[in-house]
Amino acid sequence: MEDDVARAARAKKGCPFLSTEQAAFYLGLSARKLQAMRADGSGPTFRRHSRYVRYHIEDLDIWSKGSAAQGARGASACMRDAGCASARAQDAGHA
């Protein structure tokens, strides 16, 4: 774990490209979760350098900021939709 922290810190100071494991650690996700998000297209922008997948640290920051903002909007919309759905369910129960 300490090695991952040190590698991520060095990457931020030096090379801006992170491996999947480093990027996942930087974002607070598991490497498997980041791989799954990459596969379904919901994760941050990545690059292939030969056979290696790399994430640019600025892309991770942009994605993280966008996910936080989108998550907040999505949560309020979900609450509104849930409220509408529960109201419809109550109406159906009283009919």
C-alpha positions as CSV (number, residue, x, y, z in Angstrom):
1,M,0.0,0.0,0.0
2,E,2.8,2.4,0.9
3,D,4.5,1.6,-2.4
4,D,1.3,2.6,-4.3
5,V,1.1,5.9,-2.4
6,A,4.8,6.6,-3.2
7,R,4.3,5.7,-6.9
8,A,1.2,7.9,-7.2
9,A,3.0,10.8,-5.5
10,R,6.1,10.4,-7.8
11,A,3.8,10.2,-10.8
12,K,2.1,13.4,-10.0
13,K,5.4,15.2,-9.6
14,G,7.0,13.6,-12.6
15,C,5.4,11.5,-15.3
16,P,1.7,12.3,-15.5
17,F,0.6,8.9,-16.7
18,L,-0.6,6.4,-14.1
19,S,-1.2,2.6,-14.4
20,T,-4.7,1.2,-13.7
21,E,-3.6,0.4,-10.1
22,Q,-2.1,3.8,-9.5
23,A,-5.1,5.6,-11.0
24,A,-7.5,3.5,-9.0
25,F,-5.6,4.3,-5.8
26,Y,-5.6,8.0,-6.7
27,L,-9.4,7.9,-7.2
28,G,-10.1,5.8,-4.2
29,L,-11.4,2.9,-6.2
30,S,-10.3,-0.7,-6.6
31,A,-8.4,-1.6,-9.7
32,R,-11.2,-4.0,-10.7
33,K,-13.9,-1.3,-10.4
34,L,-11.8,1.0,-12.6
35,Q,-11.3,-1.8,-15.1
36,A,-15.1,-2.4,-15.2
37,M,-15.8,1.3,-15.6
38,R,-13.3,1.4,-18.5
39,A,-15.0,-1.6,-20.1
40,D,-18.5,-0.1,-19.9
41,G,-17.4,3.4,-20.9
42,S,-18.3,5.1,-17.6
43,G,-14.7,5.6,-16.4
44,P,-12.2,8.3,-17.0
45,T,-10.4,8.8,-20.3
46,F,-7.6,6.4,-20.8
47,R,-4.8,5.8,-23.3
48,R,-3.2,2.7,-24.6
49,H,0.6,2.8,-24.8
50,S,1.3,-0.3,-26.7
51,R,-0.3,-3.0,-24.5
52,Y,-0.4,-0.8,-21.4
53,V,-3.4,1.2,-20.3
54,R,-2.5,4.6,-18.9
55,Y,-4.5,7.4,-17.3
56,H,-3.3,11.0,-17.4
57,I,-3.6,12.5,-14.0
58,E,-5.4,15.6,-15.4
59,D,-8.0,13.3,-17.0
60,L,-8.6,11.7,-13.7
61,D,-9.1,15.1,-12.0
62,I,-11.5,16.2,-14.7
63,W,-13.5,13.0,-14.6
64,S,-13.6,13.1,-10.8
65,K,-14.9,16.7,-10.7
66,G,-17.5,15.8,-13.4
67,S,-18.6,12.7,-11.6
68,A,-19.1,14.6,-8.4
69,A,-21.2,17.3,-10.1
70,Q,-23.2,14.8,-12.2
71,G,-23.7,12.6,-9.1
72,A,-25.2,15.5,-7.2
73,R,-27.6,16.3,-10.1
74,G,-28.4,12.7,-10.6
75,A,-29.2,12.2,-6.9
76,S,-31.6,15.1,-6.8
77,A,-33.3,13.9,-10.0
78,C,-33.5,10.4,-8.6
79,M,-35.1,11.7,-5.5
80,R,-37.6,13.6,-7.6
81,D,-38.3,10.5,-9.6
82,A,-38.6,8.4,-6.5
83,G,-41.0,10.9,-5.1
84,C,-43.2,10.7,-8.2
85,A,-43.0,7.0,-8.2
86,S,-44.1,6.7,-4.6
87,A,-46.9,9.2,-5.2
88,R,-48.1,7.1,-8.2
89,A,-47.9,3.9,-6.1
90,Q,-50.0,5.5,-3.4
91,D,-52.5,6.7,-5.9
92,A,-52.7,3.2,-7.4
93,G,-53.3,1.8,-3.9
94,H,-56.1,4.1,-3.2
95,A,-57.9,3.6,-6.5
